[in-house]
Amino acid sequence: MSFNIYSKKIDKFKGHHVIEYSIQEKATYSNELTLYHKFSDKDHKKTYGKNILIGGTNGFLGSILLSSSAAIKTGSRYFIVCTNKLHAETVSIFQNELVTSEYNKDALKNLNDYKVVIVGPGLSDDSWSESIFLDLVDVISKNSLSTKLIMDAGIFLFLSRNPFKYQNWVLTPHEGEAAMLLNCSPSWIHNNRIEAACLLQEKYSGVVVLKGLNTIIHDGTDIFTCSHGGHHMGMAGMGDALTGVMSSIIGLTKDNELKNAVLFAVGLHSLSADVIKSKRGPIGVLPSDVIEKMSELVNNFYHDG
């Protein structure tokens, strides 16, 4: 199968090309990027590796359910939710296909067993969440991780207090979280989104996904802006759905295609919301609705070749 990404250069910012892109073919866009993956009849549930989500403190069960549901409905075939004891015992009631485990520090010793690790959905300013961050920093500091990390939501609270660079992660802040990570005001982020994405990438490295209108993706080289999406996506839980689909697309693609996988995941997530909006209006576009639409569209978009 292959997923196509269509784009055009629209500007330059501090030496970086600013590139607008779409996952729908447009007359003014050239087809520059293709994600390729070959399915086989011999594939099984672990052929493309296992993915895991770490998060979900008390009161945030919905976050981990949305993220994990998005993952398994867009490509992940073996997905583990590593969370607190209460949620580990209840997650499978809501989504039977998920494997669960209770978090402890030993869980991080085997992160290289997973192709993609999501950390952050459902974390908050509590000691349990902070312990996850500190444990993760300890593992990263030993340079022993080969897995791809997706960092989101509550983990940014602790990263902002203890900033460091790491090349092998994807950071997915919204404007408020970006302001916290850069120690500035949300209004400045809103008015200077491209510069903010560049500053985030310079400060933390990896691939930065600054969510919002025309979501920005920056890997230190080119700056991409997504032509899909809008205010109708401003619903709690929408970012959780994005981390889920991002993990599944990264899981299906090659290690050297991280940026392209992120671009496609962001595009699929935003376009799915746009399709729902076009059919019934901008009010009440729920993350759970977007997940179902992503599952439909990802099958419509891929083609053998």
C-alpha positions as CSV (number, residue, x, y, z in Angstrom):
1,M,0.0,0.0,0.0
2,S,1.1,3.6,-0.3
3,F,-0.2,6.9,1.2
4,N,0.5,10.0,-0.8
5,I,1.2,13.5,0.5
6,Y,0.7,16.5,-1.8
7,S,2.5,19.7,-1.1
8,K,3.7,23.1,-2.3
9,K,6.3,25.5,-1.1
10,I,4.7,28.8,0.1
11,D,7.4,30.7,2.0
12,K,10.7,30.6,3.8
13,F,11.4,31.3,7.4
14,K,14.9,31.7,8.8
15,G,16.3,29.5,6.1
16,H,13.6,26.8,6.3
17,H,11.2,26.1,3.5
18,V,7.6,26.5,4.6
19,I,5.5,23.9,2.8
20,E,1.7,23.6,2.8
21,Y,0.5,20.0,2.4
22,S,-2.6,18.0,1.9
23,I,-3.4,14.3,1.8
24,Q,-5.9,15.0,-0.9
25,E,-4.7,15.6,-4.4
26,K,-4.9,19.2,-5.5
27,A,-4.1,20.8,-8.9
28,T,-1.7,23.3,-7.4
29,Y,0.2,20.7,-5.2
30,S,2.8,18.3,-6.5
31,N,3.0,14.8,-5.2
32,E,6.4,14.8,-3.4
33,L,6.1,12.3,-0.6
34,T,4.9,8.7,-0.5
35,L,4.6,6.3,2.4
36,Y,4.9,2.7,1.4
37,H,4.1,-0.5,3.2
38,K,3.5,-4.0,1.9
39,F,1.0,-6.2,3.6
40,S,1.3,-10.0,3.3
41,D,-1.2,-12.8,3.9
42,K,1.4,-14.2,6.3
43,D,1.1,-11.1,8.6
44,H,0.0,-11.6,12.2
45,K,-0.8,-9.4,15.1
46,K,2.9,-8.7,15.9
47,T,4.3,-8.5,12.4
48,Y,4.6,-4.7,12.6
49,G,5.6,-4.6,16.2
50,K,3.8,-3.7,19.4
51,N,2.8,-0.2,20.5
52,I,2.3,1.0,24.0
53,L,0.7,4.0,25.8
54,I,1.8,5.0,29.2
55,G,-0.6,7.4,31.1
56,G,-4.0,7.7,32.6
57,T,-4.0,9.0,36.1
58,N,-7.2,8.9,38.1
59,G,-10.0,10.9,36.4
60,F,-8.5,10.6,32.9
61,L,-9.6,7.3,31.7
62,G,-11.2,8.9,28.6
63,S,-7.8,10.1,27.4
64,I,-6.2,6.7,27.2
65,L,-9.3,5.1,25.7
66,L,-9.5,7.7,22.9
67,S,-5.8,7.4,22.1
68,S,-5.7,3.6,22.1
69,S,-9.0,3.3,20.2
70,A,-7.6,5.6,17.5
71,A,-4.5,3.5,17.3
72,I,-6.2,0.1,16.8
73,K,-8.8,1.4,14.4
74,T,-6.2,2.9,12.1
75,G,-3.5,0.2,11.9
76,S,-2.1,-0.9,15.2
77,R,-2.6,-4.6,15.7
78,Y,-1.1,-5.1,19.2
79,F,-1.6,-2.2,21.5
80,I,-0.9,-2.1,25.3
81,V,-2.2,0.4,27.8
82,C,0.2,0.8,30.7
83,T,-1.7,2.7,33.4
84,N,-2.6,2.8,37.1
85,K,-4.1,-0.1,38.9
86,L,-7.7,1.1,38.6
87,H,-7.6,1.8,34.9
88,A,-5.6,-1.4,34.1
89,E,-8.6,-3.3,35.5
90,T,-11.2,-1.3,33.6
91,V,-9.9,-0.3,30.2
92,S,-10.7,-3.7,28.6
93,I,-14.3,-3.3,29.6
94,F,-14.6,-0.4,27.2
95,Q,-12.3,-1.7,24.5
96,N,-11.9,-5.5,24.6
97,E,-9.1,-5.6,22.1
98,L,-6.6,-3.7,24.3
99,V,-4.0,-5.4,26.5
100,T,-3.4,-3.7,29.8
101,S,-0.7,-3.6,32.4
102,E,-0.2,-1.7,35.7
103,Y,2.6,0.8,35.5
104,N,5.8,0.4,37.5
105,K,9.4,1.4,36.8
106,D,10.2,-2.0,35.4
107,A,7.8,-1.3,32.6
108,L,10.4,1.1,31.1
109,K,13.2,-1.5,31.1
110,N,11.7,-3.2,28.0
111,L,10.6,-0.2,25.9
112,N,12.7,-1.3,23.0
113,D,10.3,-4.2,22.7
114,Y,7.8,-1.7,21.3
115,K,8.0,0.1,17.9
116,V,6.2,3.2,19.2
117,V,5.7,4.4,22.8
118,I,3.1,7.1,23.6
119,V,3.7,8.9,26.9
120,G,1.4,11.6,28.3
121,P,-2.3,11.2,27.7
122,G,-4.1,11.3,31.0
123,L,-1.2,12.5,33.0
124,S,-1.6,15.3,35.5
125,D,0.2,17.3,38.1
126,D,0.4,14.5,40.7
127,S,3.2,12.3,42.1
128,W,2.3,9.2,40.0
129,S,2.5,11.2,36.8
130,E,5.8,12.8,37.9
131,S,7.3,9.4,38.7
132,I,6.6,8.3,35.1
133,F,8.5,11.4,33.7
134,L,11.4,10.9,36.1
135,D,11.6,7.2,35.2
136,L,11.5,8.0,31.5
137,V,14.3,10.6,31.8
138,D,16.4,8.0,33.6
139,V,16.0,5.6,30.7
140,I,16.6,8.3,28.0
141,S,19.7,9.5,29.8
142,K,21.3,6.1,29.5
143,N,20.9,6.3,25.7
144,S,19.4,2.9,25.6
145,L,16.2,3.6,23.6
146,S,15.7,2.8,19.9
147,T,11.9,3.0,20.0
148,K,10.0,6.0,18.7
149,L,8.5,8.2,21.5
150,I,5.4,10.3,21.1
151,M,5.1,12.9,23.9
152,D,1.8,14.6,24.6
153,A,-0.5,16.2,27.2
154,G,0.4,15.9,30.9
155,I,4.0,15.0,30.2
156,F,4.7,18.6,29.0
157,L,4.1,19.9,32.5
158,F,7.2,18.1,33.7
159,L,9.2,18.5,30.6
160,S,8.7,22.3,30.9
161,R,10.2,22.2,34.4
162,N,13.1,20.0,33.3
163,P,13.8,20.7,29.6
164,F,16.2,18.6,27.6
165,K,16.8,17.6,24.0
166,Y,16.1,14.2,22.5
167,Q,16.2,13.4,18.8
168,N,14.0,10.3,18.7
169,W,10.7,11.7,19.8
170,V,7.6,13.5,18.5
171,L,6.3,16.4,20.6
172,T,2.6,17.3,20.1
173,P,1.7,20.4,22.1
174,H,-1.3,22.6,21.6
175,E,-0.7,26.4,22.0
176,G,-1.1,26.4,25.8
177,E,1.4,23.6,26.2
178,A,3.8,25.2,23.8
179,A,3.6,28.4,25.9
180,M,4.5,26.4,29.0
181,L,7.4,24.6,27.1
182,L,8.8,28.0,25.9
183,N,7.9,29.9,29.1
184,C,6.0,32.6,27.2
185,S,2.3,33.6,26.8
186,P,-0.3,31.6,24.8
187,S,-1.1,34.8,22.9
188,W,2.5,35.0,21.7
189,I,2.4,31.4,20.5
190,H,-0.9,32.1,18.7
191,N,0.5,35.1,16.9
192,N,3.9,33.6,16.1
193,R,3.1,29.9,15.4
194,I,5.9,29.2,12.9
195,E,8.5,30.9,15.0
196,A,7.2,29.0,18.1
197,A,7.5,25.7,16.3
198,C,11.1,26.5,15.4
199,L,11.9,27.5,18.9
200,L,10.4,24.3,20.3
201,Q,12.4,22.2,17.9
202,E,15.6,24.1,18.7
203,K,15.0,23.6,22.5
204,Y,13.8,20.0,22.5
205,S,14.8,18.5,19.2
206,G,12.9,15.7,17.5
207,V,9.8,16.4,15.4
208,V,7.5,19.1,16.7
209,V,3.8,19.1,16.0
210,L,2.3,22.4,17.0
211,K,-1.5,21.7,17.0
212,G,-4.1,24.3,16.0
213,L,-5.2,26.0,12.8
214,N,-2.9,24.8,10.1
215,T,-1.1,22.5,12.4
216,I,2.7,22.9,12.0
217,I,5.2,20.1,11.7
218,H,8.9,20.9,12.0
219,D,11.8,18.4,12.1
220,G,14.6,20.9,12.1
221,T,14.8,21.0,8.3
222,D,11.5,21.9,6.6
223,I,8.4,23.4,8.1
224,F,5.1,21.9,7.0
225,T,1.6,23.4,7.6
226,C,-1.5,21.2,7.3
227,S,-4.2,22.4,5.0
228,H,-6.9,20.4,6.8
229,G,-8.6,21.2,10.1
230,G,-10.1,24.2,11.9
231,H,-11.9,25.4,15.0
232,H,-14.4,22.5,14.9
233,M,-11.5,20.3,16.2
234,G,-11.3,22.3,19.5
235,M,-12.8,19.6,21.6
236,A,-11.2,17.9,24.7
237,G,-9.7,14.6,23.7
238,M,-9.0,15.5,20.1
239,G,-5.3,15.5,20.7
240,D,-5.5,12.1,22.3
241,A,-7.0,10.8,19.1
242,L,-4.1,12.3,17.2
243,T,-1.4,10.5,19.2
244,G,-3.2,7.2,18.7
245,V,-3.4,7.5,14.9
246,M,0.2,8.8,14.8
247,S,1.4,5.7,16.7
248,S,-0.3,3.4,14.2
249,I,1.0,5.1,11.1
250,I,4.5,5.3,12.5
251,G,4.2,1.6,13.4
252,L,3.3,0.6,9.8
253,T,6.1,2.5,8.2
254,K,9.9,2.3,8.1
255,D,12.1,3.9,10.7
256,N,13.5,6.5,8.3
257,E,9.9,7.7,7.4
258,L,9.1,9.2,10.7
259,K,8.4,12.7,9.4
260,N,6.3,11.5,6.5
261,A,4.3,9.2,8.9
262,V,3.6,12.2,11.2
263,L,2.5,14.3,8.2
264,F,0.1,11.7,7.1
265,A,-1.3,11.1,10.6
266,V,-1.9,14.8,11.2
267,G,-3.5,15.1,7.7
268,L,-5.8,12.1,8.2
269,H,-6.9,13.3,11.7
270,S,-7.7,16.8,10.5
271,L,-9.3,15.7,7.2
272,S,-11.6,13.3,9.0
273,A,-12.9,16.2,11.2
274,D,-13.4,18.3,8.1
275,V,-15.5,15.5,6.4
276,I,-17.7,15.3,9.5
277,K,-18.0,19.1,9.6
278,S,-19.0,19.2,5.9
279,K,-21.8,16.8,6.5
280,R,-23.4,18.0,9.7
281,G,-21.8,21.3,10.7
282,P,-19.0,22.5,13.0
283,I,-20.7,21.9,16.4
284,G,-20.3,18.6,18.2
285,V,-17.5,17.1,16.1
286,L,-16.3,14.6,18.7
287,P,-13.0,12.8,18.9
288,S,-14.8,9.5,19.0
289,D,-16.5,10.5,15.7
290,V,-13.2,11.5,14.2
291,I,-11.7,8.1,15.1
292,E,-14.4,6.2,13.3
293,K,-14.0,8.5,10.2
294,M,-10.2,8.0,10.3
295,S,-10.8,4.2,10.2
296,E,-12.9,4.7,7.2
297,L,-10.7,7.1,5.4
298,V,-7.4,5.3,6.0
299,N,-8.8,2.3,4.1
300,N,-10.1,4.6,1.3
301,F,-6.7,6.3,1.0
302,Y,-4.3,3.4,0.8
303,H,-3.8,1.6,-2.5
304,D,-1.7,-1.4,-3.5
305,G,1.4,-0.6,-5.5
